[in-house]
Amino acid sequence: MERIDIYPTHEHEGIRFRRGKPLPFGATIVPGGVNFSVFSKHATSCELVFYKKNGKKPYAVIPFPDEFRIGNVFNMIVFDIDYEDLEYGYRMDGPYNSELGHLFNKEKILLDPYAKAVSGRGVWGKVPDWNNSFQYRSRIIFDDFDWEDDKPLEKDMKDLVIYEAHVRSLTRHSSSDVKYPGTFAAIIEKIPYLKELGINSIELLPIFEFDEFENSRIDEETQERLFNYWGYSAVNFFAPKVGYAATGKYGMEVDELKNLIKILHKNDIEVILDVVFNHTAEGNEKGPYISYKGIDNKTYYLLTPEGYYYNFSGCGNTLNCNNPVVRNKILDCLRYWAADYHIDGFRFDLASILSRDQNGVPMANPPLLEALAHDPILGKCKLIAEAWDAGGLYQVGSFPAWGRWAEWNGKFRDDVRQFIQGNRDVVGGIVQRLQGSPDLYSDRGPTSSINFVTCHDGFTLNDLTSYNEKHNSKNLENNQDGENDNFSWNCGYEGPTDDPAIIKLRRKQMKNAVTILMLSRGVPMLLAGDEFCNTQFGNNNAYCQDNEISWLNWDLVKENKDIFRYFQKMIAFRKQHPILRVEYFDSGHNETGLPEISFHGTKAWEFDFEDPSLTFAIMFVAPANKYGTREDEFIYSAMNMHWEMHGFELPELPEDKNWYIVVNTDMESPEDIWEKGEEKRLENQNELLVGSRSTVILIAR
Amino acid sequence: MEAKLEFNIQEKGGIVKITLEGQLDATNANSLLEELKKLTDKNIKEMVFFVKNLEYIASAGVRTLIFSKQKIGKNADIYLIAPQDEVLEVMKMVGLNNFLIIQDEYNE
């Protein structure tokens, strides 16, 4: 039955409207019309501005009558709107006084902070018309996507193997062999590959609408354009990046992304979004008016007492996340992505900023983080923090968690890199990392630790073993940008080489790294392309490179199928052994009579935790009852990061069992890793020789 | 720029045949929708969209198909006959291929 109680009461320039509802914020389809609602504490008046699709001039401007404002919220219902053909914005009037933090400008047409779709950057890389006074245009979307029986997969955190990928980088390269390179739709074509590899969760670099032209510039030498390629700079938090959708030019990016998520779920792959709430694309005092700056600068941004922007993000401004209005907006946003897009989890960029109060001071119990941890709608979502910010706050191990938050474990990355490089001083750290970092997460459990050796930010794994120094000159910042402390080692030559010994060593080092990653308790994360030696040619900060530096070269899969195979089998090994995937730091003696985790030197059962060393072994002993396996399981891994071979005395096994070799990174493929059931019995059951800079894994049968 | 769409709708014995030519987008989807709405009270068994000469379909056009399914023919089969590659790809990318029967030809 159609409602008869909602009817127009007002008319302006032929447009009929009435009082609206202050909640929900944004534009909501209601019977007969659309409810518009927008917050501004400091605006004195507000106008709704309507454009036809791609229109240069508004076709209607409707001032909100003052009686339509409830508290700080302007709202109205407008009737007879052709939703498909509408782009809308707001104009706000109010004080302009930068010292007080107010930057109102009634000429600026502002994007709705709650817009569910944004047009204006429909096709990636297409130069916008800068003369257009309305660049980022709010759109209304339909809620008619058919999810069938889909819902978030709710996998146990302990079972995840995360694959970090950039939507465009994944399939933009000519070798990708997809119909619409660089798009959401193209990812669907890579699903069989992802399943073959064995990952079960894909973490996408930012996909909220951003402007690739923000700070874009032309390289005079190559005439190539440098872009805001990674997109860590949201224009809007509710709308997907149109330029990532093959159907974006038809206005169907929302459906295309939902379809991708639905199909990933059908294939048992979770979707985690990298979300950036610490700052926006509006930059500093000189940045453009997109939305927040013109709607309520003082509410949305952290400002110094003089009215300047705090810059804890390193990107010009800092969102005022612990202001109750902004906090609720972030909550609304994440709830929307969880409910309407079935997102399985979120990774929060520079999350430590979210713990700063309105003066920028870190809080012990930041209300935003607590609200996220306890939110009913996000109750089953993974919450992952990048537990530091660009303002010097470093909270790895101490991020306020309420039992819900996991962290990118930067210590894991640094320790593993240094250890495989041959730094004996970090062995104590490696002992912790393998156990899931109990030194950092003693009261939170190993699933708080997202373990990784590489991520988008820094060298790829191939480059970690091929370059001592970063090579970022193509970023046009005189090689000043990007991390200097990479703990990378080129194995004897800077960059690509034909030297077989160096090539062999690099491959071994890559295998050593992924072996430690897959053997460690906690949640492993891989960087897309590392499994086939993808290179960024030594660039460790490719944030602006929309070219072969960033695009994954799929030809390398064939060229490096030994590395791919190794990754694949190591992931499978992890999945086969529940003792590696746990929620508690159980390491003491269990019902086998042995410790669940023990450490050994070159002599069995002898390991000096105080002594710097490059040789040690870890043994996991898993009772069948506890882990639901057919029989008790033994995993012994010897790590020799010394440049010489070492013999390891093996711990004695129960009488009916023998040691079998699963992994030896010193061997060439396919003898570097054996499939389940194919493992080779060790001839000498008492001593194991481990080659230089090599890792060996044994199991008992 | 006004996109050009020509359409023709015929209903006979619960079978609706719709021929679409040109470009179906926000500028013209409404007029098609208005015509389709006239069918809502009829007992429709099949809706057959002949789209061989439809060059592209934007969001608004897709919505008219969804409307057809939900409001007109909940229990009807919706056919899409001879879509061009571009149109077919759009259907697949937004996940609409599930509820459409896509064929090269329509057999009476």
Boltz contact constraints between the chains, C-beta under 6 A:
constraints:
  - contact:
      token1: [A, 53]
      token2: [B, 26]
      max_distance: 6.0
  - contact:
      token1: [A, 84]
      token2: [B, 26]
      max_distance: 6.0
  - contact:
      token1: [A, 84]
      token2: [B, 60]
      max_distance: 6.0
  - contact:
      token1: [A, 85]
      token2: [B, 26]
      max_distance: 6.0
  - contact:
      token1: [A, 144]
      token2: [B, 66]
      max_distance: 6.0
  - contact:
      token1: [A, 185]
      token2: [B, 93]
      max_distance: 6.0
  - contact:
      token1: [A, 246]
      token2: [B, 93]
      max_distance: 6.0
  - contact:
      token1: [A, 247]
      token2: [B, 90]
      max_distance: 6.0
  - contact:
      token1: [A, 247]
      token2: [B, 93]
      max_distance: 6.0
  - contact:
      token1: [A, 250]
      token2: [B, 58]
      max_distance: 6.0
  - contact:
      token1: [A, 250]
      token2: [B, 59]
      max_distance: 6.0
  - contact:
      token1: [A, 251]
      token2: [B, 58]
      max_distance: 6.0
  - contact:
      token1: [A, 251]
      token2: [B, 59]
      max_distance: 6.0
  - contact:
      token1: [A, 252]
      token2: [B, 59]
      max_distance: 6.0
  - contact:
      token1: [A, 252]
      token2: [B, 94]
      max_distance: 6.0
  - contact:
      token1: [A, 255]
      token2: [B, 94]
      max_distance: 6.0
  - contact:
      token1: [A, 256]
      token2: [B, 93]
      max_distance: 6.0
  - contact:
      token1: [A, 256]
      token2: [B, 94]
      max_distance: 6.0
  - contact:
      token1: [A, 259]
      token2: [B, 94]
      max_distance: 6.0
  - contact:
      token1: [A, 259]
      token2: [B, 95]
      max_distance: 6.0
